[in-house]
Amino acid sequence: MTSLRKLGSSDLEVFPLSLGGNVFGWTADEATSFAVLDAYAAAGGNFVDTADSYSAWVDGNVGGESETIIGKWVKARGNRDDVVIATKVSQHPDFPGLTAANIKAAADASLRRLDTDHIDLYYTHFDRPEVPVEEIIGALDELVSAGKVRYIAVSNISAERLAESLEFSDREGLAKYVAIQPHYNLVSRETYEGGRQDLAARYGLAAVPYFALASGFLTGKYRPGTTVEGARAQAGAGKHLETERGRKVLAALDEVAGSRAVPVATVALAWLAAQPTVAAPIASARTVEQLPALLGVGELTLTEAEVARLTAASA
């Protein structure tokens, strides 16, 4: 059984792969989502990531579809105490922003959709610099005090605002971020390394990176000389094929994956898992068949030389 990892300064212990819920109610219907969640849980997985806005971008959706599916699954399986549920606030069409009133209203809406009395990890999804950190932290602290949220976390935010938030929590003795969810992978290191990573290390925050597989590029599915179909794939994974960095990373991944006889995606996730502060990369699966390559991160520990090889290729 894959061992769990402690999430920052919290008492949450999580599987080393966080299952992304962005596809639930979008490219995975309810039945498929249940099958993916069942397979993830059967492998020992316990850390499910979603947001109140998933998947408002789909025609006919209003936002919250992913939370609703996760809530139905947890209720059907009777496993609420076994699952760490993380969701986010700021992007739902009906609850945009991070004012105190909106944070509290959005949390109540998420609790209803998830059909639970508490959220284990509640992220601010995208920072709103026009809202003082005092107001944001104050509202989140109220949710923790009320028992609606166990721990708070932060996703897209500048290093300056993150530092300000952490310092305010410390100064006032209020709830403090225990995790950060940055955009971070082998072809996007500057989106986390530096100021944000330094703060995470200093304050004991766990990193839970999103876009861990660079929209599918780091699965090895897309190769130089191949045609990338679809506007979304071209804008996401396809753009990395055009860069020297992308090609070098693919070559290094192929080398390590070949020597270890594991999928390319597993190696890409294992590199992330080996980085300072990282507790569990996030990756999503549209089908049960896509899960094994993701779950493999829990069993693969790269050597120092393999990490160095990948790091050099991604510089």
Protein Blocks (a to p, Z undefined) as FASTA:
>chain_A
ZZdddehjbfbdcdfbdcdfklgoplpcfklmmmmmmmmmmnopabdcddfklcfkbghi
aghjlmmmmmmmmmmnopmmmpccdddehjamklgcjdfklmmmmmmmmmmmnopabdfb
dcdfbdcfkbcfklmmmmmmmmmmnopafbdcdfbdcfklmmmmmmmmmmnopacdfbdc
ddddfklmklmgcjkmmmmmmnopacddehklgnolmnomacghiacehjklmmmmmmmm
mpmklmmmmmmmmmmmmmnopafklmmmmmmmmpghiabdcdddfbfklmmmmmmmmmmc
cdfklmmmmmmmmZZ
